[in-house]
């Protein structure tokens, strides 16, 4: 059974308005996020639980922070 350590990094997605993705990515880098990747109206990044709280508190251009709970791969790739 796996226990969650506060230092474990996990993936998160910060949603934003169109055109603010690069600004949000810069904000995430400034507060210490890892593996920052600009998406369409969002930015994907990795961090620990402290980063989750920091991103909710400090980011000015993010609408919400999402933490995926399940990642499923399709065998056929078209679903």
SVG drawing of the C-alpha trace seen along z (x, -y; Angstrom):
<svg xmlns="http://www.w3.org/2000/svg" viewBox="-14 -39 25 41">
<polyline fill="none" stroke="black" stroke-width="0.4" points="0.0,0.0 1.4,-3.3 1.4,-6.2 1.4,-9.8 4.4,-11.8 4.1,-15.6 7.2,-15.8 5.8,-13.6 5.3,-15.5 2.2,-15.2 0.7,-16.8 -1.6,-19.7 -3.3,-22.0 -3.9,-25.7 -6.8,-27.0 -6.7,-30.5 -8.2,-32.8 -7.0,-32.8 -3.8,-34.7 -2.6,-34.6 -1.0,-31.1 2.6,-32.4 2.1,-34.9 0.7,-32.1 3.6,-29.8 6.0,-32.6 4.1,-33.0 4.3,-29.3 8.1,-29.2 8.5,-32.1 6.8,-30.3 8.8,-27.1 6.7,-24.8 8.4,-22.0 7.9,-20.8 5.8,-23.8 4.1,-23.2 1.8,-25.7 -1.4,-24.3 -4.5,-25.9 -6.1,-28.1 -4.2,-26.1 -0.7,-25.4 0.4,-21.9 3.0,-21.7 4.2,-19.4 4.6,-20.1 4.0,-18.8 1.1,-19.6 2.8,-22.9 2.9,-23.9 -0.8,-23.2 -1.6,-25.5 0.9,-28.2 -0.5,-28.1 -4.0,-28.6 -2.9,-31.5 -0.3,-33.3 -1.3,-33.0 -3.1,-36.1 -3.9,-34.8 -5.2,-31.3 -8.9,-30.7 -8.6,-27.4 -6.1,-24.7 -7.0,-21.1 -5.5,-18.0 -6.2,-15.0 -7.4,-12.0 -7.4,-9.4 -5.3,-9.0 -6.6,-6.4 -5.0,-5.4 -7.1,-4.0 -5.9,-0.9 -7.2,-2.1 -6.3,-5.7 -9.5,-7.1 -11.6,-7.4"/>
</svg>
